[in-house]
Amino acid sequence: MTQGSTLASYSGRDRKLDGRRTVVLIVDAQNAEISQEVRAQHPEFHEQVRTRALPNMRRLIDGARRHGAEIVYTVIESLTRDGRDRSLDHKLSNIHIPRGSPLASVIDEVAPAQDDIILPKTSSGVFNSTNIDYVLRNLGAENVVVAGFLTDQCVDMAIRDGADRGYYMVCATDACASYSQERHEGALRAFAGYCRLQQVDEVLADFESRD
């Protein structure tokens, strides 16, 4: 097969989303990210989370669910109370949310439904410290729409790792946030080659056009 015919068999990053083959991945939208400490240290982030990211995340979850998509959450949470199971990076960075801590719970505004999946993790990359790949395959997922925090850390890792594992990745850009708008926008530029960048309205329109 020639190179030209190979390329012609792909449509680029403009796939329409079949809800039955799509997972919305909500990354680390947990109480730790809206704590008083984070609010004091990163007021711009807190404002973006409250006024933009969470409302758009809620719309994404509700809209995608109506089209049959699965909603999967990740949260930073150790498997132990003392965090001995954490990655070396989390230990060196002093990142520790004990098992069962309220800080590990998903933020109320985007809380999971009764039968949604929640995966605790102890690294930046959900594909590195959870069985998410196994779960996505079992769910029949081909498309993964990512939203959450932080755009330039855990969201970035999810996008890149998911793309490398063969999933069609979409970043819902206005349902993500980082500690500054500059960091948020820089991350989108950096991982744009691994996914489709769309606002929530655009993502939901792709579901609509499939029906």
C-alpha positions as CSV (number, residue, x, y, z in Angstrom):
1,M,0.0,0.0,0.0
2,T,1.4,3.4,-0.9
3,Q,1.9,6.2,1.6
4,G,-0.8,8.2,-0.1
5,S,-3.4,5.5,0.1
6,T,-2.6,4.9,3.7
7,L,-3.1,8.5,4.6
8,A,-6.3,8.6,2.6
9,S,-7.8,6.0,4.9
10,Y,-7.8,8.4,7.8
11,S,-10.1,11.3,8.3
12,G,-8.0,13.4,10.7
13,R,-9.1,14.6,14.0
14,D,-12.7,15.3,13.1
15,R,-14.4,12.1,14.2
16,K,-18.0,12.2,15.2
17,L,-18.6,10.8,18.7
18,D,-20.7,7.6,19.2
19,G,-21.8,7.8,22.8
20,R,-21.7,4.0,23.1
21,R,-18.0,4.1,22.3
22,T,-17.1,7.3,24.3
23,V,-15.9,7.9,27.8
24,V,-15.8,11.3,29.5
25,L,-12.8,11.3,31.8
26,I,-13.0,13.8,34.6
27,V,-9.4,14.2,36.0
28,D,-8.9,15.2,39.6
29,A,-12.0,17.4,40.1
30,Q,-11.8,16.8,43.8
31,N,-12.2,18.7,47.0
32,A,-8.4,19.1,47.4
33,E,-8.4,21.4,44.4
34,I,-10.9,23.8,46.0
35,S,-9.4,23.8,49.5
36,Q,-8.7,27.0,51.4
37,E,-5.0,26.4,50.9
38,V,-5.3,26.2,47.2
39,R,-7.6,29.2,47.0
40,A,-5.1,31.3,49.0
41,Q,-2.1,30.2,46.9
42,H,-3.8,30.3,43.5
43,P,-6.7,32.7,43.4
44,E,-6.7,32.9,39.6
45,F,-7.1,29.1,39.4
46,H,-9.9,29.1,42.0
47,E,-11.8,31.7,40.0
48,Q,-11.4,29.8,36.8
49,V,-12.5,26.6,38.4
50,R,-15.6,28.1,39.9
51,T,-16.7,30.4,37.1
52,R,-15.7,28.4,34.0
53,A,-14.4,24.9,34.4
54,L,-16.9,23.4,36.8
55,P,-20.0,24.7,35.1
56,N,-18.7,23.5,31.7
57,M,-17.7,20.2,33.2
58,R,-21.3,19.8,34.5
59,R,-22.7,20.5,31.0
60,L,-20.3,18.1,29.5
61,I,-21.2,15.3,31.9
62,D,-24.9,15.7,31.5
63,G,-24.8,16.1,27.8
64,A,-22.5,13.2,27.1
65,R,-24.5,11.0,29.5
66,R,-27.7,11.7,27.5
67,H,-26.0,10.3,24.5
68,G,-25.0,7.1,26.3
69,A,-21.4,7.9,27.2
70,E,-19.8,6.5,30.3
71,I,-18.4,9.0,32.9
72,V,-15.2,7.9,34.6
73,Y,-13.5,10.0,37.3
74,T,-9.9,10.0,38.6
75,V,-8.9,11.3,42.0
76,I,-5.6,11.6,43.7
77,E,-5.9,9.3,46.7
78,S,-3.5,6.9,48.3
79,L,-4.5,3.3,48.8
80,T,-3.2,3.5,52.4
81,R,-3.6,6.0,55.2
82,D,0.1,6.8,55.4
83,G,0.6,6.9,51.7
84,R,3.4,4.3,51.6
85,D,2.0,3.1,48.2
86,R,2.5,6.5,46.5
87,S,4.8,7.0,43.6
88,L,8.3,8.3,44.3
89,D,7.4,11.6,42.6
90,H,4.4,12.1,44.9
91,K,6.5,11.3,47.9
92,L,9.2,13.8,46.9
93,S,6.6,16.4,46.0
94,N,4.8,15.8,49.3
95,I,1.5,15.0,47.5
96,H,-0.5,12.8,49.8
97,I,-4.3,12.5,50.2
98,P,-5.0,9.6,52.6
99,R,-7.4,6.8,51.7
100,G,-10.9,7.9,52.7
101,S,-10.0,11.6,53.1
102,P,-12.8,14.1,52.2
103,L,-10.2,15.9,50.0
104,A,-10.3,12.9,47.7
105,S,-14.1,13.2,47.1
106,V,-15.3,14.6,43.8
107,I,-16.5,18.2,44.0
108,D,-20.2,18.3,44.6
109,E,-21.0,20.3,41.5
110,V,-19.8,17.5,39.3
111,A,-20.4,14.6,41.6
112,P,-20.6,11.1,40.1
113,A,-23.9,9.2,39.6
114,Q,-24.4,6.1,41.6
115,D,-22.9,3.7,39.1
116,D,-20.1,5.9,37.7
117,I,-16.5,4.6,38.0
118,I,-14.0,6.4,40.2
119,L,-10.3,5.5,40.0
120,P,-7.9,6.6,42.7
121,K,-4.4,7.3,41.6
122,T,-1.0,8.2,43.0
123,S,0.8,9.6,40.0
124,S,0.2,12.3,37.4
125,G,-0.6,9.8,34.7
126,V,-3.8,7.8,35.2
127,F,-2.7,5.3,32.7
128,N,0.4,4.6,34.9
129,S,-1.1,4.1,38.3
130,T,-4.6,2.7,37.7
131,N,-6.1,0.0,35.6
132,I,-7.9,2.5,33.4
133,D,-6.7,1.0,30.1
134,Y,-8.3,-2.4,31.1
135,V,-11.5,-0.6,32.2
136,L,-11.8,1.4,29.0
137,R,-11.3,-1.7,26.9
138,N,-13.9,-3.6,28.9
139,L,-16.3,-0.6,28.4
140,G,-15.8,-0.8,24.6
141,A,-14.4,2.8,24.6
142,E,-12.7,4.1,21.5
143,N,-13.1,7.8,22.2
144,V,-12.0,9.6,25.4
145,V,-13.0,13.2,26.2
146,V,-10.9,14.6,28.9
147,A,-11.7,17.5,31.3
148,G,-10.3,18.4,34.7
149,F,-7.2,19.7,36.6
150,L,-4.4,20.6,36.1
151,T,-4.3,21.2,32.3
152,D,-0.5,21.1,32.2
153,Q,-0.1,18.2,34.6
154,C,-2.6,15.3,35.0
155,V,-4.8,16.3,32.1
156,D,-1.7,16.5,29.8
157,M,-0.5,13.1,30.9
158,A,-4.0,11.5,30.3
159,I,-4.1,13.0,26.8
160,R,-0.7,11.9,25.7
161,D,-0.8,8.4,27.3
162,G,-4.3,7.8,26.0
163,A,-3.3,8.7,22.4
164,D,-0.3,6.4,22.6
165,R,-2.6,3.6,23.6
166,G,-4.8,4.0,20.6
167,Y,-7.7,6.0,21.9
168,Y,-9.2,9.0,20.0
169,M,-8.5,11.8,22.5
170,V,-10.5,15.0,22.8
171,C,-9.7,17.8,25.3
172,A,-12.7,19.8,26.5
173,T,-10.6,22.9,26.8
174,D,-13.1,25.1,28.7
175,A,-13.7,22.4,31.3
176,C,-10.0,22.4,32.3
177,A,-7.9,24.8,34.3
178,S,-4.4,25.3,35.7
179,Y,-2.8,27.6,38.2
180,S,-2.6,30.4,35.6
181,Q,-4.2,31.1,32.3
182,E,-0.7,31.2,30.7
183,R,0.0,27.6,31.9
184,H,-3.4,26.4,30.8
185,E,-3.0,27.8,27.3
186,G,0.6,26.7,27.0
187,A,-0.4,23.1,27.8
188,L,-3.1,23.2,25.2
189,R,-0.5,24.2,22.6
190,A,1.9,21.6,23.8
191,F,-0.4,18.5,23.6
192,A,-2.6,19.7,20.7
193,G,-0.8,17.2,18.4
194,Y,-2.2,14.3,20.5
195,C,-5.9,15.2,20.6
196,R,-8.7,17.3,19.3
197,L,-9.1,20.6,21.1
198,Q,-12.7,21.5,21.5
199,Q,-14.9,23.6,23.8
200,V,-17.8,21.7,25.5
201,D,-20.4,23.1,23.1
202,E,-18.4,21.7,20.2
203,V,-17.9,18.3,21.8
204,L,-21.7,18.0,22.5
205,A,-22.4,19.1,19.0
206,D,-20.4,16.1,17.7
207,F,-22.7,13.9,19.8
208,E,-25.7,15.6,18.4
209,S,-24.6,15.3,14.8
210,R,-24.3,11.5,15.3
211,D,-27.9,11.1,16.3
